[in-house]
Every structure is written in structure tokens, then in C-alpha cells.
Amino acid sequence: MSHTVPPVVSVVPSRALVDETFKVAVQNLPPGSPVTLHSLHLSEDKDFWEAFGHYISDHRGTVSLAEDFSFGGTYTGKEAMGLLWSMRPVPGSREGLRLRKMNVCSPLLVNISVYSGHVEEGFREQAPLASALTERWYMSPGVRRMEVREKGVRGTLFLPPGPGPFPGLLDIWGGGGGLLEYRSALLASHGYVSLALEYFSAGELKSAEIEFNYFETAFNIVSEHPQVIPDRVGIFGLSLGSIVTNYLAAESSVIKPRCCVCISGIHVYPRGATLKGFYRALVSNTHKMRVDENNHEIWRDMVLPIPDDLSQKLDVGKINCPMLLVNGRDDQNWPTVECAEDMAKMMRAAGKEHLLTRIEYLDAGHLIEPPYSPHFRATKFIKDSTKEKAILLWGGQTKPHSDAQEDSWNKILAFLQQHLYSSQTLKAKAKM
């Protein structure tokens, strides 16, 4: 009587940071048999997300995601992390969903299963041959999370494990509002004290009289923290947060960031306006908004053409710290590549171009997130002026956008390492 060993799925490491790779393999399959590898995640909003790839087991009856080709599914080819970055809401889900981890103290749980045959749908109605659960964390062991409610500033501070002192970062998100902690938790896992800043509630920008001293105060909360090296604090902005970052780097007389990272940012901003004023200026250009064939809103033309009038844009020629601009060439939300070009021109004229590093990705969109995050081409957005929900087109194609997320994160970490950790070459001070 032949005894068959049941198939087994292994994920190594089964517990890791979200920006770490894993190895997924299946053993004990019949040789040359078609199978489907499937990932399933139940979000905190109780929506199911999935990805899957079609494989054929080798002569030993094994499948390895890092070494074998997927012939179909939500991704194709040799993709070790395809089961994560190609995730999408399961069929029949609500429209315009975006996957974001709100509680960073718990892991993102992903169930990885193998099914017999090349399956396209109905995964939850059939029994898998084998499954394994994997934990993906934004916060590594020993990172401490502290709520900040001081000097009027709202946010969450993440401290790396150990005594420090560490370099620091002010982490400023975009126009969706609210408090998002996951990037700061991940940055702290890489050795930076990071303050995730809340500067307005979701959908409240038009009523928010946020003056820039709010951000200066937040920056100083980081730089004055006993575990932070005071002159090694940078700013990390995305979208609207990148405008704030550009503004602070160019205009603030109170703070001196050591370096700045701007993802999908622009410098078009009426001189002297509050963020509410900027929002009003944007809304006054609503007639330039387009929609795609799905009725998703495209905002990039609302900022075009880039003004020649210096009163309508930030004077980036005043910037005195290294700047890293990360943009997608398929950004449908803002004309970030055109703005980066204009910023480079302005900084060149001021003799500052050596401070600027630009990275651009073909077929990447606006929402460039940490690695292996699913790609969101269009998601729901609460419009400030009317509180109506619209679906905004962010842009990007799944595979190139995912590659851009992975590549840019490595380059961002290298940039931060260079400017916040590496000691500048010490000049010989002592006269012998």
C-alpha cells in the first residue's frame, strides 16, 4: 500500500517586516501537476484581498515562487513577491478600496494556500491542498510607539530599539488627511525616530487654518527629543506632504532639515498662502479636471501649465539641504515630473542643482508606497469642498508600479543613510 505524503506550503521567514522578501515553496505535489498559489488577506475594514499565480510542479513535485514561472493569474513570470504586490479586492468588493494598515501594533496576516489545477475564482468555496499563515509587520520587535499631544501637535512618535541617539524624521502624509502611522513605524524599524504627523482630519482641509509653524513645532518636537541627534533630522513627504516639505526646506527660518524626501510632490503654491488657501486655488481650477472612461477623476491638469510667475510657486532656489524627488511618469493626480523639471531649473539658476536627486519611474503612478504594497490605480477620496466621495485616478500599471515601490524604497533608505547616518568626513581640525 503506497503512502502519499500530503503537500506542504512553506513561507520563510514566516514573520518579517513588510519590506523584506520571503520564499514561498510547495513540496510533495505530484510531478508535472498544475497548481494555483493563492494569497488571501482580510483587511481591518473587513474586505478580502487576494492574489494568485498558476504554476506547474517540477519533476520533484515542488514549486518555488522565486525560481518558477507563473503562467497566469494576477501576475506572471518569476515573481518571488507576486502574491503580495499583485493583491486586489476579491470580485464583488466595494469600489475604490485602498489597503492601509491602521493598527501597526499587529501584523498584516496573509494566508497562502495551494489549490489543485489552474483556478481563477471561487477560492473560498473550495478546499486547498495545504496552507500557511504569514505575518508581515511594519514595526520590528523593540520599536516603541508613543502618542504625541504637545504644543498643539497631534501625531505618533516611533522610537527604534536601543538607547540611541538616532537621526530623526518628520513624516508628512497627503491630502486624504487623518493619522497614518505605517511608514513611520517602518522607518523606526530601520533606525530613525519618526513622527507620523496628523495635520487635519479626513475631509477637513478646507476648514483647516494650518499655518506652517505647526510643522516647525512638530519638527522641533523630533529634534529636541533626548534620543534624537538634533542636527540630523530630515523631512519625508508624500503628495500634499511633499508641498509642505518643499515649503519648509525653502522658506523656514526656524528649522533646518538635514535632508528631505519628496514622493509625488509639486512646488506650485501661491506664495504666502495657508494650506486652505492652496486648496482654494486648486478648486478654482476644477474646470480643468478630466475623467477617464470609468469616470475616475484626473486632477493633474488643474496644476498645469506650471506658472512662470514666481508668486505662484515656491522659491526652491532657497533650498539648502539635499533633496530626493521620487516620481511616477504616469502620475494622473499631479504633474509631478513637469514640476520636478521646473524645480531643477530653478535650483540650477540658484547654483543649488547639486542638492537635487531625481528618480522617475515609467508606468508608475502617484501613490508610491513601501515595497510589496498592492498597487492602487484609483481609489475613493472624500472631496473637501462638498464631502462627496469621488474616485481619483492615481495612475500606474501594477507590475512597473510595484517594481518602482521596491526600487525607490531601497534608494530612499540609502539616501537617508547617507545624509542622516554617515558621518561627514571629519576635517582635520588639529594644527600639528
C-alpha positions, 0 to 999 in steps of 0.5 A, spaced: 500 500 500 503 506 497 503 512 502 502 519 499 505 524 503 500 530 503 503 537 500 506 542 504 506 550 503 512 553 506 513 561 507 520 563 510 521 567 514 514 566 516 514 573 520 518 579 517 517 586 516 513 588 510 519 590 506 523 584 506 522 578 501 520 571 503 520 564 499 514 561 498 515 553 496 510 547 495 513 540 496 510 533 495 505 535 489 505 530 484 510 531 478 508 535 472 501 537 476 498 544 475 497 548 481 494 555 483 498 559 489 493 563 492 494 569 497 488 571 501 488 577 506 482 580 510 483 587 511 481 591 518 475 594 514 473 587 513 474 586 505 478 580 502 484 581 498 487 576 494 492 574 489 494 568 485 499 565 480 498 558 476 504 554 476 506 547 474 510 542 479 517 540 477 519 533 476 520 533 484 513 535 485 515 542 488 514 549 486 518 555 488 515 562 487 522 565 486 525 560 481 518 558 477 514 561 472 507 563 473 503 562 467 497 566 469 493 569 474 494 576 477 501 576 475 506 572 471 513 570 470 518 569 476 515 573 481 518 571 488 513 577 491 507 576 486 502 574 491 503 580 495 504 586 490 499 583 485 493 583 491 486 586 489 479 586 492 476 579 491 470 580 485 464 583 488 468 588 493 466 595 494 469 600 489 475 604 490 478 600 496 485 602 498 489 597 503 492 601 509 494 598 515 491 602 521 493 598 527 501 597 526 501 594 533 499 587 529 501 584 523 498 584 516 496 576 516 496 573 509 494 566 508 497 562 502 494 556 500 495 551 494 489 549 490 489 543 485 489 545 477 489 552 474 483 556 478 481 563 477 475 564 482 471 561 487 477 560 492 473 560 498 468 555 496 473 550 495 478 546 499 486 547 498 491 542 498 495 545 504 496 552 507 500 557 511 499 563 515 504 569 514 505 575 518 508 581 515 509 587 520 511 594 519 514 595 526 520 590 528 520 587 535 523 593 540 520 599 536 516 603 541 510 607 539 508 613 543 502 618 542 504 625 541 499 631 544 504 637 545 504 644 543 498 643 539 501 637 535 497 631 534 501 625 531 505 618 533 512 618 535 516 611 533 522 610 537 527 604 534 530 599 539 536 601 543 538 607 547 540 611 541 541 617 539 538 616 532 537 621 526 530 623 526 524 624 521 518 628 520 513 624 516 508 628 512 502 624 509 497 627 503 491 630 502 486 624 504 488 627 511 487 623 518 493 619 522 497 614 518 502 611 522 505 605 517 511 608 514 513 611 520 513 605 524 517 602 518 522 607 518 523 606 526 524 599 524 530 601 520 533 606 525 530 613 525 525 616 530 519 618 526 513 622 527 507 620 523 504 627 523 496 628 523 495 635 520 487 635 519 482 630 519 479 626 513 475 631 509 477 637 513 482 641 509 478 646 507 476 648 514 483 647 516 487 654 518 494 650 518 499 655 518 506 652 517 509 653 524 505 647 526 510 643 522 516 647 525 513 645 532 512 638 530 519 638 527 522 641 533 518 636 537 523 630 533 529 634 534 529 636 541 527 629 543 533 626 548 534 620 543 534 624 537 541 627 534 538 634 533 542 636 527 540 630 523 533 630 522 530 630 515 523 631 512 519 625 508 513 627 504 508 624 500 503 628 495 500 634 499 506 632 504 511 633 499 508 641 498 509 642 505 516 639 505 518 643 499 515 649 503 519 648 509 526 646 506 525 653 502 522 658 506 523 656 514 527 660 518 526 656 524 528 649 522 533 646 518 532 639 515 538 635 514 535 632 508 528 631 505 524 626 501 519 628 496 514 622 493 509 625 488 510 632 490 509 639 486 512 646 488 506 650 485 503 654 491 501 661 491 506 664 495 504 666 502 498 662 502 495 657 508 494 650 506 486 652 505 488 657 501 492 652 496 486 648 496 482 654 494 486 655 488 486 648 486 478 648 486 478 654 482 481 650 477 476 644 477 474 646 470 480 643 468 479 636 471 478 630 466 475 623 467 477 617 464 472 612 461 470 609 468 469 616 470 475 616 475 477 623 476 484 626 473 486 632 477 493 633 474 491 638 469 488 643 474 496 644 476 498 645 469 501 649 465 506 650 471 506 658 472 512 662 470 510 667 475 514 666 481 508 668 486 505 662 484 510 657 486 515 656 491 522 659 491 526 652 491 532 656 489 532 657 497 533 650 498 539 648 502 539 641 504 539 635 499 533 633 496 530 626 493 524 627 488 521 620 487 516 620 481 511 616 477 511 618 469 504 616 469 502 620 475 494 622 473 493 626 480 499 631 479 504 633 474 509 631 478 515 630 473 513 637 469 514 640 476 520 636 478 523 639 471 521 646 473 524 645 480 531 643 477 531 649 473 530 653 478 535 650 483 540 650 477 539 658 476 540 658 484 547 654 483 543 649 488 542 643 482 547 639 486 542 638 492 537 635 487 536 627 486 531 625 481 528 618 480 522 617 475 519 611 474 515 609 467 508 606 468 508 608 475 503 612 478 502 617 484 501 613 490 508 610 491 508 606 497 513 601 501 515 595 497 510 589 496 504 594 497 498 592 492 498 597 487 492 602 487 490 605 480 484 609 483 481 609 489 475 613 493 477 620 496 472 624 500 472 631 496 473 637 501 469 642 498 462 638 498 464 631 502 462 627 496 466 621 495 469 621 488 474 616 485 481 619 483 485 616 478 492 615 481 495 612 475 500 606 474 500 599 471 501 594 477 507 590 475 512 597 473 508 600 479 510 595 484 517 594 481 518 602 482 515 601 490 521 596 491 526 600 487 525 607 490 524 604 497 531 601 497 534 608 494 530 612 499 533 608 505 540 609 502 539 616 501 537 617 508 543 613 510 547 617 507 545 624 509 542 622 516 547 616 518 554 617 515 558 621 518 561 627 514 568 626 513 571 629 519 576 635 517 582 635 520 581 640 525 588 639 529 594 644 527 600 639 528 
